[in-house]
C-alpha cells in the first residue's frame, strides 16, 4: 500500500517549525505494517498546493494525507488549493458548518457570530466529507479521487493525531488487513560500515521484502559502532517473529566472522 504526506505551511520551509506531524504519521504507519513512500512540503500558496496535489495523484497512492492550512486565516488555503487542483468548486457544507457551530457552543460561545473567516472552515471541495475535530474548530476532510483517498488534517499536532486515530486509521487498517510487525535492533562493535556493506547487500538480496538498515554511531577509542535495524511484516505473527530472528542470527554470525562483536540484541513487536 502506498501513502504520501503533503505538508502545507511556510513555517515548515523557513525553519520556524519542525515537521513533527509527518514524523508522527510515518512512525504510526510503520507500526501498522506499511510506510510512507513520499513526504512533500509546500508553501501556503494556491499554485504550489494544487500542483503538488496533481503530481501526487499521478502516482496513484492509496492514501494522500494533507496536513495543515485548514484554519480561518488568509494563509490557510489548503482546501482552496485542493479544489483548484481538482477543478472543483468550493461549497459550504452544512454538516461541517454544524460541527463548527457545535464547537463554539461547547466553548460557551454559542452566540458567537459566524463571520466570513469562520464560515471559511466549512467551505469544502465538491464531493468532500467533513470529519469531526473533537479538539479544535476546523473539521478534517475526506475526498476520494479514483483509487486515492485524500484526507486533510489540521496542522495542530494534537488535533491531527486525534482525527488520524479516530477516523483515518480505520480506513488504513481496513485496506491493509491485520499485519504483524517485528523489529530486531543489533548493536555492533568492531566492524566498519564498509566491511558490513557486502554482508547487508547479500542479506537484502535474499530477503527483498524485509527492511534492513545500518546506522553508523561513530568511533569510540578506535572501535566502530553500528546499529542495524531489521523489520519484518507478515499476516502471521509467528512467521514475522521467526523471520526477524533468523535474519538477526545470520547477520550476527557473519559479523563475527569479520571480527565484529554483537553488543546487544533488542527485539520488539
Residue pairs with C-beta under 8 A, 6 or more apart in sequence:
1 34
1 62
1 63
1 172
1 175
1 176
2 37
2 59
2 60
2 61
2 62
2 63
3 29
3 34
3 35
3 36
3 37
3 61
3 62
3 63
3 64
3 65
3 172
4 36
4 37
4 38
4 39
4 40
4 56
4 59
4 61
4 63
4 64
4 65
5 21
5 22
5 25
5 26
5 36
5 38
5 39
5 40
5 64
5 65
5 66
5 67
6 40
6 42
6 49
6 52
6 53
6 56
6 64
6 65
6 66
6 67
7 19
7 21
7 22
7 39
7 40
7 41
7 42
7 66
7 67
7 68
8 41
8 42
8 43
8 44
8 49
8 66
8 67
8 68
8 69
8 78
8 81
8 155
9 17
9 41
9 43
9 44
9 68
9 69
9 155
10 43
10 44
10 75
11 17
12 18
12 19
12 41
12 68
13 41
13 42
13 43
19 39
19 41
20 157
21 67
21 68
21 153
21 155
21 157
21 160
22 36
22 39
22 41
22 67
24 157
24 160
24 161
25 36
25 65
25 67
25 164
26 35
26 36
26 39
28 164
28 169
29 35
29 36
29 172
30 181
30 231
31 181
32 169
32 172
32 173
32 176
32 179
32 181
33 176
33 179
33 180
33 181
33 233
34 172
34 176
34 179
37 59
37 61
38 56
38 59
38 61
40 52
40 55
40 56
42 48
42 49
42 52
44 69
44 75
44 76
44 77
45 77
45 81
46 77
46 80
46 81
46 84
48 81
49 69
49 77
49 78
49 80
49 81
49 82
49 84
49 85
50 81
50 82
50 84
50 85
51 85
53 64
53 66
53 81
53 82
53 85
53 86
53 150
54 85
56 64
56 148
57 64
57 85
57 145
57 146
57 148
60 146
60 147
60 148
61 148
62 147
62 148
62 149
62 175
63 148
63 149
63 151
63 168
63 171
63 172
64 148
64 149
64 150
64 151
65 151
65 153
65 164
65 168
66 78
66 82
66 150
66 151
66 152
66 153
67 152
67 153
67 154
67 155
67 160
68 78
68 153
68 154
68 155
69 75
69 76
69 77
69 78
69 79
69 81
69 155
70 76
70 78
70 79
70 121
70 138
70 139
70 140
70 141
70 152
70 153
70 154
70 155
71 121
71 137
71 138
71 154
71 155
72 117
72 118
72 120
72 121
72 137
72 138
73 117
76 120
76 138
78 152
79 90
79 123
79 124
79 125
79 128
79 141
79 152
80 90
82 125
82 143
82 150
82 152
83 89
83 90
83 125
83 126
86 125
86 143
86 145
88 125
88 126
88 127
89 125
89 126
90 123
90 124
90 125
90 126
91 123
91 124
91 125
91 126
92 119
92 122
92 123
93 122
93 123
93 124
93 128
93 130
95 129
95 130
96 121
96 122
96 124
96 130
96 139
97 114
97 119
97 122
99 122
99 130
99 132
99 133
99 139
100 114
100 118
100 119
100 121
100 122
100 137
100 138
100 139
101 110
101 114
103 133
103 136
103 137
104 110
104 112
104 137
112 118
118 137
121 137
121 138
121 139
122 130
122 139
124 130
124 141
125 141
125 143
127 143
127 144
128 141
128 142
128 143
129 141
129 142
129 143
130 139
130 140
130 141
130 142
131 139
131 140
131 141
131 142
131 151
131 163
131 166
131 167
132 139
132 140
132 163
133 139
133 140
133 154
133 159
133 162
133 163
134 162
134 166
135 156
135 158
135 159
135 162
136 154
136 156
136 159
138 154
138 159
140 151
140 152
140 153
140 154
140 163
140 167
140 168
141 150
141 151
141 152
142 149
142 150
142 151
142 167
143 149
143 150
143 151
143 152
144 150
149 171
151 167
151 168
151 171
153 159
153 160
153 163
153 164
153 168
154 160
154 163
177 235
178 235
179 233
179 234
179 235
180 233
180 234
180 235
180 236
180 237
180 239
180 240
180 241
180 269
181 231
181 232
181 233
181 240
181 269
182 231
182 232
182 233
182 240
182 241
182 243
182 244
182 267
182 268
182 269
183 229
183 230
183 231
183 244
183 267
183 268
183 269
184 229
184 230
184 244
184 245
184 247
184 248
184 265
184 266
184 267
185 227
185 228
185 229
185 230
185 264
185 265
185 266
185 267
186 227
186 228
186 230
186 248
186 251
186 252
186 255
186 262
186 264
186 265
187 225
187 226
187 227
187 262
187 263
187 264
187 265
187 266
188 196
188 225
188 226
188 227
188 228
188 255
188 260
188 261
188 262
188 263
189 223
189 224
189 225
189 260
189 261
189 263
190 223
190 224
190 259
190 260
190 261
191 224
191 226
191 255
191 258
191 259
191 260
192 224
193 214
193 216
193 224
193 226
195 258
195 260
196 214
196 226
196 228
196 255
196 258
196 260
197 214
199 251
199 254
199 255
199 258
200 212
200 214
200 228
200 251
203 212
203 247
203 250
203 251
204 210
204 212
207 243
207 247
209 233
210 230
210 231
210 232
210 243
210 247
211 229
211 230
211 231
211 232
212 228
212 229
212 230
212 231
212 247
213 228
213 229
214 226
214 227
214 228
214 229
215 226
215 227
215 228
215 229
216 224
216 225
216 226
217 225
217 226
217 227
218 225
219 225
228 251
230 244
230 247
230 248
230 251
231 244
232 240
232 241
232 243
232 244
232 247
233 240
234 240
234 243
237 269
240 269
241 269
244 267
245 267
248 265
248 267
252 262
252 265
255 261
255 262
256 262
